[in-house]
């Protein structure tokens, strides 16, 4: 995340551990599938931006083996520092302003970082510049607006006032709640090759990882949510209670993954005379 524009869901909050437990359960299987399809393997040099709880950094370390290297960065590295891997470097780093070596990595991956950054497009361009020829950029971001819970479509889906208020809070603080949907076009505009993408929508259920993620976010932003005036403190507590109900369900925000590759330079053939 960037220190210039404070991250809405600061890693220093007591709810962070719960969020970092829920996110891998919901989204690591899809991320790992994409990484495998991109061919991440022994000897690769990988950059994990906004490494958070470190689950993907740890997977990458195991995947690239002793001949590879993983650089995992965040502006708050307290969770990453718990990882013990001989091929892992953890660096406190602001991706919006701190330098990175150019054309140094076979893979750059980030998840749920760009939507929080006011300089998101510029950061994406910088990350494309640190790829080696043939290297891959994999970016994953939410689109939280295209598929909201809608009880009129599916009566089992639950729309919470706290959820609507949280979106208002995040948008007011500069979060682009739809950025994931733009990723494939952004990578294509940067001139990357073999650009493609996919949207994933798991269910968020009560008494499961999705409900735990919502609870962590609601509790961390409690004061700001109530300050919107969209709901009372009593309604907020009722929403929290709904997250403990196994019957609660709503579609996840769409997790868009987009990937593209830096082209290898063409080799010109000299004409013999």
Secondary structure, 3 states (H helix, E strand, C coil): CCCCCCCCCCCCCCCHHHHHHHHHHHHHHHHHHHHHHCCCCCCCEEEEECCCCCHHHHHHHHHHCCCCEEEEEECCCCCHHHCCCCCEEEEECCCCCCCCCCCCEEEEEEECCHHHCCCHHHHHHHHHHCEEEEEEEEEEEEECCCCCCCCCCCCCECCCHHHHHHHHHHHHCCCCCCHHHHHHHHHHHCCCEEEEEEEECCEEECCCHHHHHHHHHHHHCHHHHHHCCCCCHHHHHHHHHHCCCCCCEEECCEEEEEEEECCCCCCCCCCCC
